[in-house]
C-alpha cells in the first residue's frame, strides 16, 4: 500500500513498485491538507488518467512503471523501431545508433532496464581500448538518445547517460586527434582530373562521374554526398542552390565555367530529377554509401595520391580560398559550416595557419 509520511520537514509519498520494492516521491505541498489532497488524487485505478492530475502523480506513475522487468534489449528494439518510423534521424545516424547499441547490448548481457547505472554507460563510452574520441562521442550520443526515449515512454525515471562524459584525459594523441586525408592543391587536382578520365570506374557508376565529381568537389567545395544527391532543379544559370542538412539552411554557391558545363550536360541527359541517380541510390543506402567514397580513394591512389580521399578536395578548396584572401567566416559560409572554428581547425591547412586572409 502507498502511504504518506512527513520527514525532515517534507511530505513524502512511499509507493510500492512492480519490482517488489518501494520508491519515495517528495510531495510539493505546503500544508498537510494539501499534501493529503494531492496524495488522494494520485490513488486511482487508471494510472494514465491519474498521471495527468498533478506532478506528484506523474512521478508516482514513473516510480511504479520503472520497476518493470523489461530487458534492455527489448527497450532498445522499441527505440530503434520508433527511430526508424519517425524519420527524425538521418540514415547514417540511425545506422550508427543501431551498430553502437548492438555492441553495448553484448556487454550488458540480459540486464534489465531498471538496473542500468551510470557505470554501465561509462564502461562502454570510456573503455580502455584504443577507441577514437569521435567514436566515443557517437557511442554516448546513441546511448543518451535511447535512454531519453525510455524516459519519454516512462520505462525509466532518469537518464544515467546524462552523467557521463568522454574523458579526454585518458586518451592518447592518436585517439584524440582526428585523422584527415592529405590536402590536394590546385596543381594536384589538375593532374588528377587529367588522369582520372581514363581510369576504370565501378560497374554501377555513371560514366564520367569520377572526373565530374572531382571538378565539382574542388571548384564548389562540395561534399560527395551533396554532389551525388544534386537535383536538376537546384542548378541555375550561374549558381547552385543546396539545402544543408546539418545547419537546416539553404545556400547558393557560384559555379565556375567548367562546373556549369558539366551540370548543363547532366541536365540535358536526365531532363529532371536527380542528376546522378545511381550515385544517389548508393549515397542514401547506409550499407553501400562507403563504396562511393572508396571509389575515389582507390582512383587517387592509382594516380599517385595514396593519402588522399574525396574530402581532400574540400579541404584543398577551403585552403585555396584562404590563400586568396577570404576570411574564415566567408569560407565557413561557403562550406555550409555553422561553426567557423570547424572550418579553421579541419579545412584550412597551410604552413602558417595562425592568419587566414589577414584575420583569424
Residue pairs with C-beta under 8 A, 6 or more apart in sequence:
1 16
2 13
2 14
2 15
2 16
2 39
2 42
2 43
2 60
3 13
3 14
4 11
4 12
4 13
4 14
4 27
4 35
4 36
4 39
5 11
5 12
5 14
6 12
6 32
6 35
10 26
10 27
11 26
11 27
11 29
11 32
11 35
11 39
12 24
12 25
12 26
12 27
13 24
13 25
13 26
13 27
13 39
13 42
13 56
13 60
14 22
14 23
14 24
15 22
15 23
15 24
15 25
15 60
15 63
15 64
16 22
16 64
17 23
17 63
17 64
17 66
17 67
18 64
18 65
18 67
18 68
18 69
19 67
19 68
19 69
19 114
20 67
21 67
23 60
23 63
23 64
23 66
23 67
25 56
25 59
25 60
25 63
27 35
27 38
27 39
27 56
28 55
28 56
29 35
29 38
38 54
38 56
38 57
39 56
41 50
41 53
41 54
41 56
41 57
42 50
42 53
42 54
42 56
42 57
42 60
43 50
44 50
47 61
47 64
47 65
48 61
50 57
50 61
51 57
51 58
51 60
51 61
52 58
59 157
61 154
62 154
62 157
63 157
65 154
65 155
66 114
66 154
66 155
66 156
66 157
67 114
68 113
68 114
68 155
69 112
69 114
70 112
70 113
70 114
70 155
71 110
71 111
71 112
71 113
72 105
72 108
72 111
72 112
72 113
72 116
73 105
73 110
74 113
75 113
75 146
75 150
75 155
76 101
76 105
76 146
78 149
78 153
79 101
79 145
79 146
79 149
79 150
80 94
80 97
80 98
80 101
82 149
83 89
83 94
83 97
83 145
83 149
84 94
89 97
90 245
91 284
91 285
91 286
92 286
92 289
94 286
95 286
96 138
96 141
96 142
97 141
97 142
97 145
97 146
100 138
100 139
100 142
100 143
101 142
101 143
101 146
103 124
104 124
104 139
104 142
104 143
107 123
107 124
108 120
111 120
113 150
113 155
113 156
114 156
116 147
116 156
116 160
117 160
118 160
118 161
118 163
118 164
120 160
121 140
121 143
121 160
121 161
121 163
121 164
122 164
124 139
124 143
125 136
125 139
125 140
125 143
125 164
125 166
126 136
126 164
126 166
126 167
126 170
130 172
130 174
130 175
131 139
131 175
132 175
132 178
133 166
133 168
133 171
133 175
133 176
133 177
133 178
134 178
136 166
137 166
140 161
140 164
140 165
140 166
143 161
143 164
144 159
144 161
144 162
147 156
147 159
147 160
147 161
148 159
150 156
150 159
151 157
151 158
151 159
168 176
178 346
180 311
180 315
180 346
180 349
181 307
181 308
181 309
181 311
181 312
181 315
182 305
182 307
182 308
182 312
183 312
183 315
183 316
183 319
183 349
184 192
184 218
184 305
184 308
184 312
184 313
184 315
184 316
185 316
185 319
185 320
186 316
186 320
188 305
188 316
189 214
189 218
189 313
189 316
191 303
192 214
192 300
192 303
192 305
193 211
193 214
193 215
195 303
196 210
196 211
196 214
196 299
196 303
197 208
197 210
197 211
199 210
199 299
199 302
199 303
201 207
201 209
201 210
201 295
202 291
202 295
204 278
204 282
205 278
205 279
205 295
206 276
206 277
206 278
206 279
209 276
209 279
210 295
210 296
210 299
212 262
212 266
213 224
213 227
213 228
213 296
213 310
214 296
214 313
215 258
215 259
215 262
216 222
216 227
216 259
216 262
216 263
217 223
217 224
217 227
217 310
217 313
217 314
217 317
218 313
218 316
218 317
219 255
219 256
219 258
219 259
219 317
220 240
220 253
220 255
220 256
220 259
220 317
221 253
221 313
221 314
221 317
221 318
221 321
221 334
221 335
222 242
222 253
222 314
223 311
223 314
224 283
224 292
224 293
224 296
224 310
224 311
225 283
225 289
226 242
227 276
227 279
228 276
228 279
228 280
228 282
228 283
228 292
229 274
229 280
229 283
229 284
230 240
230 242
230 263
230 274
230 275
230 276
231 273
231 274
231 275
232 266
232 267
232 270
232 271
232 272
232 273
232 274
232 275
233 272
234 240
234 241
234 242
235 263
235 264
235 267
235 275
238 254
238 255
238 260
239 252
239 253
239 254
239 255
240 252
240 253
240 255
240 263
241 250
241 251
241 252
241 253
242 250
242 251
242 253
242 336
243 249
243 250
244 250
244 251
244 336
246 336
246 338
247 336
247 337
247 338
249 336
251 333
251 334
251 336
253 334
255 263
263 275
266 275
266 276
267 275
270 277
274 280
279 292
281 288
282 288
282 289
282 291
282 292
283 289
283 292
293 309
293 310
296 309
296 310
297 308
297 309
297 310
300 306
300 308
300 309
300 312
301 308
305 312
314 335
314 347
315 346
315 347
315 348
315 349
318 331
318 334
318 335
318 343
318 347
318 348
319 347
319 348
319 349
319 350
321 330
321 331
321 334
322 328
322 331
322 348
322 350
322 356
322 357
323 350
324 357
325 357
325 358
326 334
326 356
326 357
327 356
327 357
327 359
328 340
328 343
328 344
328 348
328 356
328 357
328 359
328 360
329 340
330 357
331 340
331 343
331 347
331 348
331 356
332 338
332 339
332 340
332 342
332 343
335 343
335 347
337 343
344 353
344 356
344 360
348 356
350 356
354 360
